[in-house]
Amino acid sequence: MKKFILLGSIVLALTVLSCTEGFEETNTNPNQPEEVSSDLLLATVLSTMANSAASTGWGNGNVVAQLTAKINFTGFDRYDWGSESGLWNLHYGILPEIDIILESARAEETKNSSYEGIALIMRSYVFAILTDNWGNVPFTDAIDGVNGNFTPAYDDQEIIYNGILNDLETAEVLLRAGDPVFGGDIIYGGNTAQWRKFANSLRLRYLMRISGKRDVSSEIQAIFNSGVFIATNEDNAVMLYPATTLIDSWPVSRSRVGSFDEFRMSETIESVLKGFNDNRLQKWFQPTDNPSDDPNLFVGLPNGLSEDNASNFNGGASNVSRLRQSFFFDSPNSVKAAILQSAEVHFIFAEAMQRGLIAGDAETLYNEGIRLSFEYWDITQDLGAYLSQNGVAYDGQLETIITQKWLASFLVGFEGWYDFRRTGLPSFIVPGSDNVNDDRVPVRFLYPDSEQTLNSQNFEAVVSKIGGNDINIKGWWEQ
Amino acid sequence: MAFAFLAAAIGHSQNTLRGKVLDENNIPLPGASVVVKGSSAGVATDFDGNFAIEISNSDAVLVITYIGYFAKEVSGGIQDNLVVVLQPDSQQLDEVVVTALGIKKEKKRLGYAVQEVKGDDLVTARETNVTNSLAGRAAGVQVTGGSSGVGSTSLIVIRGEGSLIPGNNSPLFVVDGIPINNRTVSNSVEGNLETDFGNGAQDINPDDVESISILKGPNATALYGSRGMNGVVLVTTKTGKSKQGLGVSITQNMTFEDPLRIPRYQNQYGQGAGGEFAFLDGFGGGINDNIDESWGPLLDGRLIAQHDSPTTSGFRAGDFAVRPRNPDGTFADQIIPTPWEPQPGNIEDFFRTGTTSTTNISVTGGNEFGDLRLSLTNLTSEGILPNADFDRKTYALSGSYKLSDWLKVSSSLNYVNSSSNNRPNNSYGTENIMYLWVWFGRQINMNSLRDYWQPGLEGRQQFNFNYNWHDNPFLTMFENTNAFDKHRIFGFARVDMDLTKDLSLMVRTGIDYFNELRIGKRAFSSQRFARGQYREDDIFFKEQNTDFLFQYNKEVTKDVSLGFSFGGNLRDEENRYKRISANSLSIPGIFNFENAAEPLSKTQFIDGRKVNSLYAFANVAYKNYLFLDVTGRNDWSSTLPSDNNSYFYPSVGVSAVLSDMFQIGGPVSFLKLRGGWAVVGNDTDPFALRNTFSFDEPFGNSQRVSASNVLKNENLKPEEATSIEVGADLRFFNNRLGLDVTYYNSTVENQIITLPVSNTSGFNSRIINAGEIRNYGIEVVLNTVPVKTKGGFTWNSDVNFTAARGEVKSLIDGLETLEISSNYINVLAKVGGRMGDVYGTGLLTVDDPNSPFFGQVIHNSDGFSIRDPELKKLGNYNPDFMLGWQNTFTYKGFNLGVLFDWRHGGVVNSRTVLIGGTSGLMDFTAVGREEGIISEGVIQNPDGSFRPNDVRLSGRDFYWWKFNRTNEEIGMFDASFLKLREVRLGYNFPSKMLKNTFIRTLNLSLVGRNLALWTENPHFDPETLSFSGGTIVPGVEDMATPSSRSVGFNINVTF
C-alpha cells in the first residue's frame, strides 16, 4: 500500500511538472505580429499627422491666430493655457513608428531610400511642431527607450532646428533615387518627386522660421533656383478623408453640433475679409441665425471674452456667425487635411524677396500665393479686382504679405501663430479684453505634468535653463 | 397474523417527546440540535429552547449539540418534559472555519485571523451583488459599491492596496475549492462611453451560500501561492449535509429602491445666459438656446418660448424637423410662450422606484450515504433609472455519495444566467444620463421629454430641449441601450479516498466558464451616432483547475498529533474577446450587422495562461493547545520567462492557547496568541514579455498598424509579498466579551508593474519589476453580549475595526513618483507617501508667511483667480479607519439586526459639483447673480504687493472660473461617511403555531439596506467608483448614478 501511495504521488507530481511544455506556446501572442512592413506603419504616420494638422488648425490653431473665436469654453481663447498634453502625446507617440520605418529602410535586407527619406521628412515635421510649441524638448536622446533611456535630456531649440534642416536636406537627396514606395503613402501615392518638393518646402518653412537668427538666404535661394518645391496645389502635402468610417472622416463632422458650434467667426477676420471683399468669407462662415437679421449679415465675435461676455455678445449666439455648417460639419470629407500648401511656399519666397534674402520680384510671388489660396479653397473671385484693393495690393510691406499668409494658414496647424510670434504680424492681432495673460499673446505651452513626474531631473534642468515653465518664455528663433 | 403485525406496528408506533435545552445559566438555547442517535431524525429547539421529537421507543438515545457547548447524550428511560442543561466548552467554542484549499480547521489552531460571514447575513437583507454584503462585516475588508445601479461592480480590497496597478487588488474568489473569476471586463470602446457590467463575483447567488470565509493576508493564503497576494474570499455553498431527511425551503424577498442622495440644485433661475433665454430651435437660433446652462431668467412665471411650448402649427417648439418652414429656411409658425417656472423635482421625477424580487426554492435531502441539494433562484430587478434592469437565474445542484466506506464522490454544478436589457453608461459624456443633470435647464419639466420622438419621425429624429450637446434622457434610457446576456457555469467533480486509517487522497477538477454577449444599440439622431450604431461584444472565459491532495494525520503520542499533506494543481485559463461595431446604419430600428452603412469596426484577441503548482504542508499539535503550521508551495507560470518561471512560497504559523496551557482563571475564559510569517507572490498577464504591433482601424483602403507604446520585458521575475501577522484572541466572562486583535505588516517587492515613462522615450510605459509597498494595519474584532436576560432577551454587539496604511517604500532607482491613475485627479505613488494619495491642480496663493494675506488666493487685475500649474496633494482616497458595528437583538421569536458602517477620513473629487458649479445648476450658484461677486482673495499689484480683490465679476464668470474643471482642488470633499447599512426585523413563528401544518419553520423579516447616510456634502454618496479606460478608479465621483436605499421584506418557509 505504501509503495502504491508513494508511486501515486510521484506520478501526480510528475504530471504537474511535465505540463510546462506548452508554456511557450500559451504565452506567444497569436493576435499581433512582432514584425511588420513599412507601408502599414507609414499609413498610420501620415494619417495621424495630416489629421492632427487639420484638427489643431480647426481648434486652437485658428483661435490663437484669431481666424476664429470661442463662444463657449473660452479658456484657451483667454490664454488660460495648460500643457496641451494631448498634442505632446500625439507627437511623441508617432515618433516610434517613424523610427521603425527609418530603421527598416536603412537595414541591409530591407533597404529603401524612399521610405528612409519619407521617414526623415515626417520626423522633422514632428520635431518642428514639438519645438515650436514647447521650445526646448528632448530630441537627440528621444525615442531611445529600447536602449534603456527613459529620461531623455532636453535639447536647445537651435540644436533641434539644426537636426531638422539637416534631415530634410538628406531626405531630398535620398528621394532622388526613386526607390519604389510599396504602399501606405496616403498623401502622394508613392510619387517620390512630390516628396522631394515637400521636403524642400518644409525646409523653406523652417529656414524662414529661423531667419531672424541665421543667414538663410543662400539655402532659400538654392531651393528657389532648383524649382523643386510645392509650386501648385497639385503638389500640396494634403490628405483627403476617405470618409468610409467614423475613424477616417473629418473628425468635426463626427462630433456633436455643440462642439462644432463653439467656434465662431472672429471679429478680427470679419474686418479683414469684409474689408478686402474676400469671398473666403462665405466659404468659411455663414450668416447669423437670427431670423430677423439680414440673411447676408456676417458678424464676428471678439476673441478672448469671458464665458459670460462671449455668450452674451451681440445679444447671444444667434447673432454671431458660425463656420459654414454644410462644409465643416455636415460633410465628412469636404475638408482636406493640409500639412503644407503651395500658397504658403509662395508667401515664404515673397517674404524672402521683400526682405532681400533672395533675388526676385516679391509681388509676383505674393500675387501667386493669393491666387493659389483662392484656388485651394475653390473661391470664385475676380483676382485682378481683389489684388488692386488697398491693403491687398502689394505695397512692399511685410505685413501685407503676412496678412495674406495668415489668411492662407486657415486650418493649417498653428502656422498663423508661429508667424505672429516671429514677426509680430498681422499687427491687428491683439489679446482679447478678458484675457488672463496680462495682454500678452502666449508663445508656448507648458511642459506636461507627465514630464514633471516622469522625467523630473531633465524637466527641472530645462525649466531653470529657460527661466520657468511659463507660457510667455520665448524660444530661440523668436528671441 | 395480520392483527399481530398490526399490533407490532402499533407497539412500535412513535411517541412524541418534549423537552427544553438550557445553557449553564438556565437560559434557553434556541437552535440547539436534538438528534436520535443512530437515525436520521433530528429537530432544532425553538426560541424558548423547546423541542418535540418523535422517538420510536424509550431506549432511544438523544444527542443534543450546540456550538460552543459540550454535546450531551441522554439515554435510559427518557421522560417527557425533559430538561437538558449544556455546559460551555471553551475549546470547542473555537468554531471550525474553512481555510485555504477548503480545509476545515478549528479556529484556535490558526496562526492568522479568519473571519466568517454566514449565509443568513446575505439573504435576509440582501444585496444583488454578494460582494456588497460584506461591507462592514469583517475587519480589514473594504467594499466600495459601484456607481451605476443594480448590477454594478463592487470593489473589494482586503488589507489595503498592495499593487501599483490600479484595479489589481481584488482578492481571489473561491467557491467550493474552485477559483472564480472576479474581473470586471471593461467595455471601453471608441465612440462609446464605458458601461459597467459588474464584477465576476456578482454571479455568486447569495441563496446558495452557506458561509463566506475571508482569508485576509499572505499568512492565511500562502497555499494559494501566486494568487493569494490580495487575500482570498472562500465561499462554501449549501449542501444537503446539514439536513437529515427531506427539506424544502422557499424564500421570497422583495425590496423597493429609491435614490439615497440626489445633488441639490438651485430653483431660482432657468436655462440661458446673462439672464436671457428664448427657445427657437435648440441649436442656437433662439436667445441662448444653444446654452445648456442655467444662467437664464429668474423663474418667476413670465412667459418665455420653451422647447415644450406649443406652436401655431400644432407642434412642440422643439420639433424643429417637422415644424413648417419658409423658403428661406426660417420657421413659418410661431412659438406660443409658456410660463417660466421652477421645477424643483425634475431630476427626482426622472428616477423611479426600483424593485428587486428574489425567489428561491431549494430541496435538500440526505442519509448516512449521501446528500443532495437542488436550488433554483430567480432574481428580477428594475433599477431606479427607467428601463435599467438586471435579472439573474441560478440553478445549483450539489451532492455527495459514499460509494464504499473508503470512497466518496461529490460534485457541484452551478449555472447562472445573468442578463440585462439595459445597463447605464458611466463617466463624463452624452451617453451617461447623469451627465445631463449637470448641463440642464432648471425650468425643464421632466415630463415634457417623455415623448422623445418628433412626430412622424419616430425612430429617426429625437425631440429634446437642446440639440447642440445632448440626447433626450428618455431616448438614452429606452433606445440607446447596453444589454448583456451572460451564461456561466462553475462547479467541480471530486473523489475522496480513505487510503488507510490515517491517509486520505482527494482528486478534483473544477471549472469556471462563461460566455457573455453584450449588445449596444444607438438610435438615429443620437449625438455620438447620428445614423445609429449596433455593437456586439462577445466574451469567452474558461478556467479549469485540477488538483489532488494527500492528507496524512496521525496521533503520534497522546500529546502530539501530526498532519502532513501534499498536493498539486494544474490551472489552465483561456480568454477570448471579440467586438464588432457598425457605427452607422442604413435603416433605423434594424439592429444587426447586415444593416451596417459603413465598414465594421472590430477588435479581437485571445490569450491564455497555465500555472502548475505543487505544495505541501504540515501541522503539529501539542496537547491540543500549541499548534505549528508550515506550508510551502511552488508555482510554474506560463506568463513568465521560461528560465525564471518557477517560484516558491513558504509560510509558518504558530498558535498557543494560553488559557489551556496555564490556569488563568478569573474573568478570562479563553486566551490565545498567534503569529506567522509568509511569502506569497504573483505572476503577470499573458504576453508581457515581447513587443508586438497592434492593428488600427484602416484609413480608407489602407490597413494601419501601431507600435506598442508599452515596452515589454523578457527578464521579468515573479512578484513577492512577505508578511508577518500577530494576533491575540481573548474572551472574558464566559464568552460574553470577546476581543480579537491582529497586527499585520506585509511588504510587496519586485512588483510587476507597467511603469509609466516619459513618452519622449518612445514608450508610455514599460513592464518591469519595481517598487516596494508596505501595508500594515490593525484589525480589532470586539464581540460582546451586553444584555442577556433570563426572559430570553439578548443583545449581541459585534464591532469590526480596521486601520490600515499602505506606504510606498521605493519605486525604482531615480524615480520618486509613479502615476497610478489619472482620472481628472492624479493618484500618485511617491516614495515615502501613502498609497491612494491624490494630487491635482488648484489656485495660486500668497506663499509669504509674513504677508498679511498669507494663504489667500491670488487674482489677476481683472479679478480672476490664477491657476497653479504645480500638482499639489489634495488628500488620500483611503479611509483612516473603518468601523462596522452589527447589533443583534433577539427576544422570543423576534430578532432585530442593525448594522452601521463608518468610514472615517479620505477624500473624494466630485465632478458633479465641479461641473454643476460652472453650469449654474448647483444650489450654491443661485447666490450673487444679480449683483455680481467679488472672488475672495487678493490682487497682486505691479510692485509685487497685494491688495484685497476689488473686481466684481458676473455670477456666471465667477462660478465658471471658480468651479472650472481644472481647479480640481475645489471639487474635493471629505469622503467620511456613516451609513445605516442594514436594518432587519425578523420574526420566527413558534413551532406550536405551525404544529398542524406542513410548515416546519416560518420566518418573516422586514429589511432595509443603506437606509441613512451621514456625510459632509449634501450632493452625493462618497462611496463611489469611477471608470477610466477600463480601469476602476476610486476617489472620483464622475457623474455617478445615485446609490440606492432599499426597503422590503423577506419570507422564508421550510417544510
Interface residues (C-beta under 8 A of the other chain):
Chain A: M1 I5 G8 S9 L12 A13 T15 V16 L17 C19 T20 G22 F23 E24 T26 N27 T28 N29 P30 N31 Q32 P33 E34 E35 V36 D39 L40 L41 A43 T44 S47 N72 G75 D80 G82 S83 W88 N89 Y92 G93 L95 P96 E97 D99 I100 V137 P138 A142 I143 D144 G145 V146 N149 F150 T151 P152 G183 G184 I186 P242 T244 T245 L246 I247 D248 R256 V257 G258 D261 D289 N290 P291 P295 S306 E307 D308 N309 S311 N312 G315 G316 A317 S318 R322 D434 V436 D438 L446 D449 S450 E451 Q452 T453 L454 N455 S456 Q457 N469
Chain B: E190 G191 A273 G274 E276 L280 F283 G284 G285 G286 I287 N288 D289 N290 I291 D292 W295 D328 T330 F331 T430 Y467 N468 W469 L499 T500 L503 L505 Q527 R528 F548 F550 F566 G568 N569 L570 N583 S584 E598 P599 S601 Q604 F605 I606 D607 G608 R609 K610 N612 S613 L614 W636 S637 S638 T639 S642 N645 P686 F687 L689 R690 N691 T692 F693 S694 F695 D696 E697 P698 F699 G700 N701 S702 Q703 R704 V705 S706 A707 N709 L711 P756 V757 S758 N759 T760 S761 G762 F763 N764 R766 G814 E816 T817 L818 E819 N826 L828 N860 S861 D862 F864 I866 R867 P869 E870 L871 L953 S954 R956 D957 W960 W961 N964 T966
